[in-house]
Amino acid sequence: MRILLIRLRLIGDVVFTTPAIRAVRRRFPDGHLAYVVEPESAPVVAHNPHLDEVIVVARPKAEGRLASDVALARRLRRARYDVVIDFHGGPRASLLTLATGAPMRIGYTVKGRSWVYTHRIARSRELRPRHSVLNQWDLLEPLGIGPADRATDATEMVEDAQASARVGQRLGASGYREGDDLVVLHVSAGNPFRRWPVESYAALAARLASRAPSRWVALTSGPSDITAAGRASDEARRLAELISPGAGARIVQAGEFDLYDLRALIDCAVLFIGGDSGPMHIAGTTRTPIVGLYGPTLPARSEPWRDRSLVAEVVERLDLACRPCDQRTCVTRDFRCLTALGVDAVHTAAERALERRARTANPESSTRN
């Protein structure tokens, strides 16, 4: 049995297919399992133990993409896949699915493209409170695969030993030592619908670093957010020094990481804090506690998909009728679903997550208390 999985575009969406990858391998232990992905998200599945082959396609706007896609279509046709699952459903993914000529082609019911698939699965266009993992898992039904279970089918991304070494060196150069407590804050400012204010990140980082002499805070960012992360770091150091002299030195602008190094950084942290974006979903593949900041999206759709015994906290506005939204137009024009999330609420959630982590790590002490 030769099976091809296709999921283009966003990092988080690719992360959310990893439970399905494991399930397909479990159903077809001797099958050849391949995965088509774009470069930005490729590290998520590059070393996945359940895949035999990862095919990285050209970026959406790359020069020569049309010629590349034609060559890829021919390659997929020659591979003679028996089953293709299109987790994406966009025009490009649909055409690649059709090009395989596979006798079984599974995809969503999409207006104008449903004819591409031999097996069509209904997908609601409403922003309903149902997790993305389950939405994608629906496509496994024609293969006779049963329900998803967070405990056995969590999202995953393989740890990279070399990345761990690189991250260790990078942190060590800042003064961090193994055994210190590291909190990772991912500053996201590129998209106004995912933007918690820079000033809020700065205030939060200052409070966290000032709380204990062994606590470090690393601010990470994507390429478009480096300037914002720099501003947040500078202001956080200034504020931390006002609260507790010397604390500012424990706030590090870690900058941009590739996905391998980002996962390694989060894996050695005691807490990750960030918005609903790719880095948070990378964090979800680790056992690190998470505080998720949710604005236009719902935790029910995109919270970390992993064992519920692992620590996760949610900070969101429950009093806004405009949530969730399609992130095209802010009806209030001030993005209040995120901008109005207070630093106090996030800091409280962070300290609560750290306390829960401590109790989980030392169950006897929590019993005595």
C-alpha positions as CSV (number, residue, x, y, z in Angstrom):
1,M,0.0,0.0,0.0
2,R,1.4,3.4,-1.1
3,I,-0.2,6.4,0.7
4,L,0.4,10.1,0.1
5,L,-0.6,12.8,2.6
6,I,-0.8,16.4,1.5
7,R,-0.8,19.4,3.9
8,L,0.5,22.8,2.6
9,R,1.0,26.1,4.2
10,L,0.9,26.9,7.9
11,I,3.1,25.4,10.6
12,G,0.3,24.8,13.1
13,D,-1.9,23.0,10.5
14,V,1.0,20.6,9.7
15,V,1.5,20.0,13.5
16,F,-2.1,19.1,13.8
17,T,-1.8,16.4,11.1
18,T,0.9,14.5,13.1
19,P,-1.6,12.5,15.1
20,A,-3.2,11.4,11.8
21,I,0.2,10.4,10.5
22,R,0.7,8.1,13.4
23,A,-2.8,6.6,13.0
24,V,-2.3,5.9,9.3
25,R,1.0,4.1,10.1
26,R,-0.7,2.1,12.8
27,R,-3.4,1.1,10.3
28,F,-0.9,0.2,7.6
29,P,2.3,-0.8,9.3
30,D,3.9,-2.1,6.2
31,G,2.8,0.7,3.8
32,H,4.9,3.3,2.2
33,L,3.8,6.6,3.7
34,A,4.8,9.9,2.0
35,Y,4.0,13.6,2.9
36,V,3.9,16.7,0.8
37,V,4.7,19.9,2.6
38,E,6.0,23.4,1.9
39,P,9.5,24.6,3.2
40,E,8.4,26.7,6.1
41,S,6.6,23.8,7.8
42,A,8.9,21.0,6.6
43,P,10.9,20.7,9.8
44,V,7.7,19.6,11.6
45,V,7.6,16.3,9.7
46,A,11.2,16.0,8.3
47,H,12.2,13.4,10.9
48,N,8.8,11.9,11.7
49,P,9.4,8.2,12.5
50,H,6.1,7.2,10.8
51,L,7.0,8.6,7.4
52,D,9.0,7.0,4.7
53,E,9.3,10.1,2.5
54,V,8.9,13.8,2.9
55,I,8.4,15.8,-0.3
56,V,9.1,19.5,0.0
57,V,7.4,21.6,-2.7
58,A,8.2,25.2,-3.8
59,R,7.0,28.1,-1.8
60,P,3.6,29.5,-2.9
61,K,5.2,32.6,-4.5
62,A,8.6,31.2,-5.5
63,E,9.9,31.9,-8.9
64,G,9.4,29.0,-11.3
65,R,6.8,27.4,-9.0
66,L,4.5,26.5,-12.0
67,A,7.3,24.5,-13.6
68,S,8.2,22.9,-10.3
69,D,4.6,21.9,-9.7
70,V,4.3,20.3,-13.2
71,A,7.5,18.3,-12.5
72,L,6.1,17.3,-9.1
73,A,2.8,16.3,-10.6
74,R,4.6,13.9,-13.0
75,R,6.7,12.6,-10.1
76,L,3.6,11.8,-8.0
77,R,1.9,10.2,-11.0
78,R,4.9,7.9,-11.5
79,A,4.9,6.9,-7.8
80,R,1.5,5.1,-8.3
81,Y,0.0,5.9,-5.0
82,D,-3.0,3.8,-3.9
83,V,-4.4,6.4,-1.5
84,V,-4.1,10.2,-1.3
85,I,-5.4,12.2,1.6
86,D,-5.6,16.0,1.0
87,F,-5.6,17.6,4.4
88,H,-5.5,21.1,2.9
89,G,-8.2,21.4,0.3
90,G,-6.8,24.4,-1.4
91,P,-6.5,24.7,-5.3
92,R,-2.9,23.7,-5.4
93,A,-3.3,20.7,-3.1
94,S,-6.4,19.6,-5.0
95,L,-4.6,19.6,-8.3
96,L,-1.7,17.7,-6.9
97,T,-4.1,15.1,-5.5
98,L,-5.8,14.8,-8.9
99,A,-2.4,14.5,-10.6
100,T,-1.5,11.4,-8.7
101,G,-4.2,9.4,-10.4
102,A,-4.6,7.4,-7.2
103,P,-7.7,5.1,-7.2
104,M,-8.6,6.4,-3.8
105,R,-8.5,10.2,-3.3
106,I,-9.9,11.6,0.0
107,G,-10.6,15.2,0.6
108,Y,-13.2,17.7,1.9
109,T,-16.3,18.7,0.1
110,V,-15.2,22.0,-1.5
111,K,-17.2,24.0,-3.9
112,G,-15.8,23.6,-7.4
113,R,-13.3,21.0,-6.5
114,S,-15.2,18.1,-4.9
115,W,-15.0,16.2,-8.2
116,V,-11.3,15.8,-7.6
117,Y,-11.9,13.3,-4.8
118,T,-13.3,9.8,-4.9
119,H,-14.2,10.1,-1.2
120,R,-15.6,13.4,0.1
121,I,-15.8,14.4,3.7
122,A,-18.1,17.3,4.8
123,R,-16.4,20.2,6.5
124,S,-18.3,23.0,8.2
125,R,-17.2,26.5,7.2
126,E,-18.4,27.9,10.5
127,L,-15.9,28.7,13.2
128,R,-17.4,26.1,15.5
129,P,-15.7,25.0,18.7
130,R,-14.2,21.7,17.4
131,H,-10.5,21.0,17.4
132,S,-8.5,21.2,14.1
133,V,-7.0,17.8,14.8
134,L,-10.5,16.3,14.8
135,N,-11.5,18.2,11.6
136,Q,-8.5,16.7,9.9
137,W,-9.0,13.3,11.5
138,D,-12.4,13.1,9.8
139,L,-10.5,12.3,6.5
140,L,-9.3,9.0,8.0
141,E,-12.8,7.6,8.3
142,P,-12.8,6.0,4.8
143,L,-9.7,4.0,5.9
144,G,-11.5,2.5,8.8
145,I,-9.5,4.4,11.5
146,G,-11.3,5.0,14.7
147,P,-11.6,8.1,17.0
148,A,-8.6,10.2,18.0
149,D,-7.3,10.0,21.6
150,R,-5.2,12.9,23.0
151,A,-3.2,10.5,25.2
152,T,-2.2,8.1,22.5
153,D,-2.3,10.4,19.4
154,A,-0.8,13.6,20.6
155,T,0.9,16.0,18.2
156,E,4.6,15.3,17.8
157,M,7.9,16.7,16.4
158,V,11.0,14.7,16.8
159,E,13.7,16.2,19.0
160,D,17.0,17.1,17.2
161,A,20.1,16.5,19.3
162,Q,22.2,19.0,17.4
163,A,19.6,21.7,17.9
164,S,19.6,21.0,21.6
165,A,23.4,21.5,21.6
166,R,23.1,24.7,19.7
167,V,20.5,26.1,22.0
168,G,22.5,25.2,25.0
169,Q,25.5,27.1,23.7
170,R,23.4,30.1,22.8
171,L,21.8,30.3,26.3
172,G,25.1,29.7,28.0
173,A,26.6,32.7,26.3
174,S,23.9,34.8,27.9
175,G,24.8,33.5,31.4
176,Y,22.0,31.0,31.7
177,R,23.1,27.7,33.4
178,E,21.5,24.3,33.4
179,G,19.2,24.0,36.3
180,D,18.0,27.6,36.1
181,D,14.3,28.1,35.3
182,L,13.7,29.3,31.7
183,V,10.5,30.9,30.6
184,V,10.0,31.4,26.9
185,L,7.8,34.3,25.6
186,H,7.1,34.3,21.9
187,V,6.5,37.9,20.7
188,S,4.1,37.9,17.8
189,A,3.4,41.3,16.2
190,G,3.2,40.7,12.5
191,N,-0.5,40.1,12.3
192,P,-2.7,42.5,14.2
193,F,-5.2,39.7,14.9
194,R,-2.5,37.8,16.8
195,R,-0.8,40.8,18.4
196,W,-0.6,41.1,22.1
197,P,0.9,44.6,22.8
198,V,4.7,44.9,23.0
199,E,4.3,46.8,26.2
200,S,2.4,43.9,27.7
201,Y,5.1,41.4,26.8
202,A,7.7,43.8,28.4
203,A,5.7,44.2,31.6
204,L,5.1,40.4,31.8
205,A,8.8,39.5,31.2
206,A,9.9,42.0,33.9
207,R,7.5,40.5,36.5
208,L,8.5,37.0,35.7
209,A,12.3,37.6,35.8
210,S,11.9,39.6,39.1
211,R,10.1,36.8,40.9
212,A,13.1,34.5,41.5
213,P,16.9,34.8,41.2
214,S,17.1,31.5,39.3
215,R,14.4,32.5,36.7
216,W,15.4,33.6,33.2
217,V,13.1,34.9,30.5
218,A,13.9,34.5,26.8
219,L,11.9,36.5,24.2
220,T,11.7,34.8,20.8
221,S,10.2,36.1,17.6
222,G,9.6,35.4,13.9
223,P,11.5,37.3,11.2
224,S,8.8,40.0,10.9
225,D,8.8,40.5,14.7
226,I,12.5,41.0,15.5
227,T,12.1,44.8,16.0
228,A,9.1,44.3,18.3
229,A,10.9,41.7,20.3
230,G,13.9,44.0,20.7
231,R,11.7,46.8,22.0
232,A,10.0,44.4,24.4
233,S,13.4,43.1,25.7
234,D,14.8,46.6,26.3
235,E,11.7,47.8,28.1
236,A,11.5,44.6,30.1
237,R,15.1,45.0,31.4
238,R,14.4,48.5,32.4
239,L,11.2,47.6,34.3
240,A,12.8,44.5,35.9
241,E,15.7,46.6,37.3
242,L,13.1,48.9,39.0
243,I,11.4,45.9,40.6
244,S,14.5,43.9,41.5
245,P,18.1,45.2,40.7
246,G,20.0,42.6,38.7
247,A,16.8,40.9,37.3
248,G,17.2,42.7,34.0
249,A,20.3,40.7,33.2
250,R,18.2,37.5,33.2
251,I,16.0,38.8,30.3
252,V,17.4,37.7,27.0
253,Q,16.3,38.6,23.5
254,A,16.8,35.2,22.0
255,G,15.7,36.4,18.6
256,E,14.8,34.2,15.7
257,F,15.1,30.4,15.8
258,D,14.5,27.9,13.1
259,L,11.9,25.3,14.1
260,Y,14.4,22.7,15.2
261,D,16.1,25.1,17.6
262,L,12.8,26.6,18.7
263,R,11.5,23.2,19.7
264,A,14.8,22.5,21.6
265,L,14.5,25.8,23.4
266,I,11.0,25.2,24.5
267,D,11.8,21.6,25.5
268,C,14.3,22.9,28.1
269,A,12.0,25.6,29.4
270,V,9.7,25.4,32.4
271,L,7.0,27.4,30.7
272,F,6.1,28.7,27.2
273,I,3.8,31.8,26.8
274,G,2.5,32.9,23.4
275,G,-0.4,33.5,21.1
276,D,-2.2,31.1,18.9
277,S,0.5,30.6,16.3
278,G,3.0,28.1,14.9
279,P,5.4,28.4,17.9
280,M,2.7,27.6,20.4
281,H,1.8,24.5,18.4
282,I,5.5,23.5,18.3
283,A,5.4,23.9,22.1
284,G,2.4,21.6,22.1
285,T,4.7,18.8,20.9
286,T,6.8,19.0,24.1
287,R,5.8,18.3,27.7
288,T,6.5,22.0,28.6
289,P,3.7,23.8,30.4
290,I,1.9,26.4,28.1
291,V,0.0,29.6,28.7
292,G,-1.9,30.3,25.5
293,L,-3.2,33.8,24.7
294,Y,-6.3,33.6,22.5
295,G,-7.8,36.5,20.7
296,P,-10.0,35.9,17.6
297,T,-9.6,32.1,17.8
298,L,-11.0,29.6,20.3
299,P,-9.0,27.2,22.5
300,A,-11.5,24.5,21.6
301,R,-10.2,24.7,18.1
302,S,-6.5,25.2,18.5
303,E,-5.3,24.4,22.1
304,P,-2.3,22.0,22.4
305,W,-3.5,18.6,21.4
306,R,-1.7,16.4,24.0
307,D,-2.4,14.4,27.2
308,R,-4.6,16.6,29.4
309,S,-2.4,15.7,32.4
310,L,0.2,18.1,30.9
311,V,0.0,21.6,32.2
312,A,-1.8,24.2,30.0
313,E,-3.5,27.5,30.9
314,V,-5.8,29.6,28.7
315,V,-6.1,33.4,28.8
316,E,-9.0,34.8,26.7
317,R,-11.9,37.3,26.8
318,L,-15.2,35.5,27.4
319,D,-17.3,38.7,27.2
320,L,-16.9,39.5,23.5
321,A,-19.7,38.6,21.1
322,C,-17.4,39.1,18.1
323,R,-15.3,36.1,19.1
324,P,-14.4,34.0,17.2
325,C,-13.9,35.9,13.9
326,D,-12.5,35.1,10.4
327,Q,-9.6,37.5,11.0
328,R,-10.4,39.6,7.9
329,T,-12.0,42.7,9.5
330,C,-12.0,43.7,13.2
331,V,-15.5,45.0,13.8
332,T,-14.4,47.0,16.8
333,R,-11.3,48.2,15.0
334,D,-9.1,48.0,18.1
335,F,-8.4,44.2,18.3
336,R,-9.7,44.2,21.8
337,C,-9.8,40.4,22.0
338,L,-6.0,40.6,22.5
339,T,-5.2,44.2,23.3
340,A,-7.5,44.1,26.3
341,L,-5.9,40.9,27.8
342,G,-4.4,42.3,31.0
343,V,-0.8,41.6,32.1
344,D,-2.2,40.7,35.5
345,A,-4.3,37.9,34.1
346,V,-1.5,36.5,32.0
347,H,1.0,36.7,34.9
348,T,-1.4,35.0,37.2
349,A,-1.9,32.2,34.7
350,A,1.9,31.9,34.3
351,E,2.5,31.6,38.0
352,R,-0.3,29.1,38.3
353,A,1.1,27.0,35.5
354,L,4.5,27.0,37.2
355,E,2.9,26.0,40.5
356,R,1.0,23.2,38.8
357,R,4.3,22.0,37.2
358,A,6.0,22.0,40.6
359,R,3.2,19.9,42.1
360,T,3.3,17.5,39.2
361,A,7.0,17.1,39.5
362,N,6.8,16.7,43.3
363,P,3.5,15.0,44.1
364,E,4.6,14.0,47.7
365,S,5.3,17.6,48.7
366,S,1.9,18.8,47.4
367,T,0.3,16.0,49.4
368,R,2.1,17.1,52.6
369,N,1.0,20.7,52.0
